[in-house]
């Protein structure tokens, strides 16, 4: 393994002369719709866009003998997908064709789709949108059992200007709602309705409201801003002493030009772009009116979500940070699903523009290997690379530097900063940056002033790093040392025993078919990949 980026072959650019898409003229809500066509491409992406400009469906299908076909079901009794004109976009990259069809209500419905509501409060909406408000109380970013205080009744939304909707929170209403709300509330939800022509939402939370939230919710208080196209879940402790300033959270979809640039980059890497890339920002406004953008949250994870809709394969999809130069960095992503389709929940310790992409990657030398599915999944998530474009080397040992680089990438810290004083780690080393990040995050320790980057990492050394990574990600780590039943348990180093016990209890570290743990044995690339995936599942940074 090297520091090189994941290798994906660029697709052959082909003409759209033989590309077509056909759909029926109309379909009734609750019925199936067949999308078909011809193409000279090897595969086509299919996207269905509703009259509200949201993505109802996305899929990538193979072209067989010059033709393709896909089937979707139009939702029934769902106010988010009303009767009206829908658009199908099929193709690859900028080589696309479109077609439209009408969705009609069933005869028994009395015509029209209605506005089914769903939220317990309806914020004022001068923009005149008939779409339902964003769902905040059942947001995928809220853990099960979270006690919620809904502040949406205090919201006033201004009509969109240049695509931006300004949202103002009435301090008196919000504070009254906070004080009269449930005593053990920790999450305070601000749900924003859709506004016509809006591509961005800026929510201003006054300083006195922030103060009331902290007084009510304590150190674990958080604010959840739920918009129709993305959400932002901000733990106020991530702002440190500045949490009592006015907070402005902005969620904005990128413009068409930027989206096309991102799509070209993803297609060039053999990936498909899902949904709309979205930018998240947080600003603090001081009493004197000065503004400060907060990009780093002091190693505290902040969640944001992008609604994708439709159906996706979570083993192939991942969110990426989009850098200014167009490069893509994978970030911790957990997909959730509700009646409106999939949403990507992204965990990061800083803000940026994020996109959701999908693609597959495998290697010739993992066919039939016990870890084939795990390696392919982690490679498709852009988290592991091969030793070449076609070989992974599953049985090769992994070094301390290589594994450290993997963990840093898996935790979404690749573009963070850090320093190290290890004498055997030089600025010219490909792993210098990753080791510095890992040291600053408390993920690794050396032996005195030596890190020994080229040494083969052992399974118990991995367990120690996993324990630190879990704590860094805010996960609950078992403190009690369970009685291990492995035949070679006496060979576990004393310093590694707590980490080994935690990793075993969480299902990250397992023994072989003979009941042996091999704690001091060098780990292979396959073993490291599989254990890393298990760790990511524990903290919900990847799906099952």
Secondary structure as UniProt FT lines:
FT   TURN            17..18
FT   STRAND          26..28
FT   TURN            29..30
FT   STRAND          32..38
FT   STRAND          43..49
FT   TURN            51..52
FT   STRAND          55..62
FT   TURN            65..66
FT   STRAND          67..73
FT   TURN            79..80
FT   STRAND          84..92
FT   TURN            93..94
FT   STRAND          95..104
FT   HELIX           107..109
FT   STRAND          124..125
FT   TURN            126..127
FT   TURN            137..138
FT   TURN            140..141
FT   TURN            144..145
FT   STRAND          148..150
FT   HELIX           152..154
FT   STRAND          155..157
FT   TURN            162..163
FT   STRAND          164..169
FT   HELIX           171..180
FT   TURN            183..184
FT   STRAND          187..191
FT   TURN            196..197
FT   STRAND          200..205
FT   HELIX           207..217
FT   HELIX           218..220
FT   STRAND          222..227
FT   TURN            228..229
FT   STRAND          230..235
FT   HELIX           236..244
FT   STRAND          246..253
FT   HELIX           256..268
FT   TURN            269..270
FT   STRAND          272..285
FT   TURN            287..288
FT   STRAND          291..294
FT   TURN            298..299
FT   STRAND          302..307
FT   TURN            314..316
FT   STRAND          317..322
FT   TURN            324..325
FT   STRAND          328..338
FT   TURN            339..340
FT   STRAND          341..348
FT   STRAND          353..358
FT   HELIX           364..366
FT   TURN            367..368
FT   TURN            370..371
FT   HELIX           372..380
FT   TURN            381..382
FT   TURN            394..395
FT   HELIX           400..410
FT   TURN            411..412
FT   TURN            414..415
FT   TURN            423..424
FT   TURN            427..428
FT   TURN            430..431
FT   HELIX           432..440
FT   TURN            441..442
FT   TURN            448..449
FT   TURN            453..454
FT   HELIX           459..472
FT   TURN            473..474
FT   TURN            487..488
FT   HELIX           489..491
FT   HELIX           494..496
FT   HELIX           497..505
FT   TURN            506..507
FT   TURN            513..514
FT   TURN            519..520
FT   HELIX           525..538
FT   TURN            539..540
//
